[in-house]
């Protein structure tokens, strides 16, 4: 199932977005489309749009604190044309795509299980478009489990853990703590830790491009 800008399959989320749109008429306040290449070697999966970030700008991880470390790291490892993402800029992702497990802003940034499940069909379609040998980076446990659901794998067989790597059929799943303000400010996730995950992904993709 391809992304639908007008999706209203989750009543709670649709009603909330209607309210947000009335209070912030200049905000995107709709489902947020994935951003980047259509058939990438790296798919980055977050949780959901942030109120004053992607929900405002219409681009994942853009406009609030959560995307600062992500775009800096993407740029450092050759996946982005710029280290800073802003509305209206000409930033391009290189062989990379960014999406969320839930495409709509949830109240209190907490989607319900049924909403994650409903939105999973979109993630399933995105994963099916990936190249063989592609890497999927899950930012946090919810994103990790959403990826496993989308490909029919069980979480108990592939437990989340920062820095873990899981072979999941045609693709590799990489785990990282989410690059949220809380995680970066408390040092639960540092730039060095995040960079190590991306270095591992880049090493994997280079081996795929030049097999022995």
ABEGO torsion letter per residue (X at the ends): XBBBAABAABAAAAAAAAAAAAABAABAGBBBBBBEBABBABBBBBABBBAABAAAAGBBGBGBAAAAAAAAAAAAAGABABABBBBGBABBBBGBBBBBABABBBBGGBBBAAAAAAAAAAAAAAAAABBBGBBBBBBEAAAAAAAAAAAGBBAAABBBBBGBBBBBEABBBBBBBBABAAAAAAGABBAAAAAAAAAAAAAAAAAAABBX
